[in-house]
Amino acid sequence: MRDRQLRDIGLVMRGGRGGFIDIGYTYTPSSEQLQLKSKYGVHDGFAFRHHYGIFGSWVLDSNSHFGFLTWFDRAGWDSQDFFFFPHYGDFAHISSALTWGFSYTNAKYDATVALGLQHQNLEKAGWRVYPDESDSLLFYWGHARFKNVSFQGSFYRNTFQTLRLSLDLESRELYGGVGSGYKTYLPNLSATIYRRKNNEDDDNFVRLNLEQNLYKQTVYADVAYDFPKGGFHSATLKYYPDPSRLMGFEASCLRRNEIGGSRELLWGGAIDIFILRLAYNSAFDYDNMFRAKGTFIAEVHIDLGAFDGKFFGRGAAKAAPMETSQKNPDLNKFMKAFSEQQKLNPPKVDAQGNKVIEARGIRYEKVGSSESTSNEGGR
């Protein structure tokens, strides 16, 4: 959870100003989809993941922006379904992670720095099923970006947990780049070092990620590879009807494990229609929902960023099209033009003091008199 939060924060810090909100509730619709197996038998229940991410910034001057961010995840398994508050049943396992911090962005130099803390908490672990775990851990993190290069790290006490170097080479119109041309086809690369323990010995590994625009910033390939062990991890083909990424479709392939000397591949996909995401065997859900396999997962969510009057989804290259051809009349301009017209054509008065209204080429009439004369000679 903590690393996923930092990845999301890194995408938001690509701009470092404006605001962003991401709220989601992920459920398995049936209690028999992801059952819990223990020495007491098989238990029906629900796997879940609830999360939110909020970022807001304030303008200090024409170039400086100060921001605050907070990300929260709660995930686990419970015997009963719920919307906001878990039931904490006897066999439940529920944990949460909170990340918060501050950011500063200088638009002139296109640079951002951010830092903060991460809290990892074990809310519930059924004592009859799960081994002892640390109930609360405190981490600290930092993020620095200059133009298209960023570095991010997470630490526990005096040791690192993750170190990430990212090169966002793709030109994005949203952040002042070009909207077409070869620069939009440059790759986005990242290398993350994960600290991992294996029998008290360090077993660190590196995950390489490649995101490549394939067609007009609407079709992307996303590939993950583990080094030096593991090799290919996953590949995802993504299609966004619009570069703003407010709607998307994906097909994914993930290397699940090694069985009988051959590597099993898990194929799946997902549909995201702005407020609802439906997935089956998705690589993302396998990594983030307890290795769920062969089951449908639904998520109700909102994922929206904004700055300078532009709206977009996470990781977007362009803002959503918001222009319309409908124009509302400007009342001030109308009144000003009417006043100027009155000055150019003041009302006329005849010898008896009566006001005369003249519609040129149409009608001539004396006000206050029953007599009227038609004049059609102006045609």
Secondary structure as GFF3:
##gff-version 3
##sequence-region A 1 379
A	DSSP	alpha_helix	2	12	.	.	.	ID=ss1
A	DSSP	beta_strand	19	27	.	.	.	ID=ss2
A	DSSP	beta_strand	36	38	.	.	.	ID=ss3
A	DSSP	beta_strand	41	43	.	.	.	ID=ss4
A	DSSP	beta_strand	46	59	.	.	.	ID=ss5
A	DSSP	beta_strand	64	78	.	.	.	ID=ss6
A	DSSP	beta_strand	93	106	.	.	.	ID=ss7
A	DSSP	beta_strand	111	125	.	.	.	ID=ss8
A	DSSP	beta_strand	136	146	.	.	.	ID=ss9
A	DSSP	beta_strand	149	156	.	.	.	ID=ss10
A	DSSP	beta_strand	159	168	.	.	.	ID=ss11
A	DSSP	three_ten_helix	173	175	.	.	.	ID=ss12
A	DSSP	three_ten_helix	182	185	.	.	.	ID=ss13
A	DSSP	beta_strand	188	194	.	.	.	ID=ss14
A	DSSP	beta_strand	197	198	.	.	.	ID=ss15
A	DSSP	beta_strand	201	202	.	.	.	ID=ss16
A	DSSP	beta_strand	205	215	.	.	.	ID=ss17
A	DSSP	beta_strand	219	227	.	.	.	ID=ss18
A	DSSP	beta_strand	231	239	.	.	.	ID=ss19
A	DSSP	beta_strand	248	259	.	.	.	ID=ss20
A	DSSP	beta_strand	262	272	.	.	.	ID=ss21
A	DSSP	beta_strand	276	280	.	.	.	ID=ss22
A	DSSP	alpha_helix	283	288	.	.	.	ID=ss23
A	DSSP	beta_strand	296	307	.	.	.	ID=ss24
A	DSSP	beta_strand	310	312	.	.	.	ID=ss25
A	DSSP	alpha_helix	331	344	.	.	.	ID=ss26
A	DSSP	beta_strand	348	349	.	.	.	ID=ss27
A	DSSP	beta_strand	355	359	.	.	.	ID=ss28
A	DSSP	beta_strand	363	366	.	.	.	ID=ss29
A	DSSP	beta_strand	372	373	.	.	.	ID=ss30
###
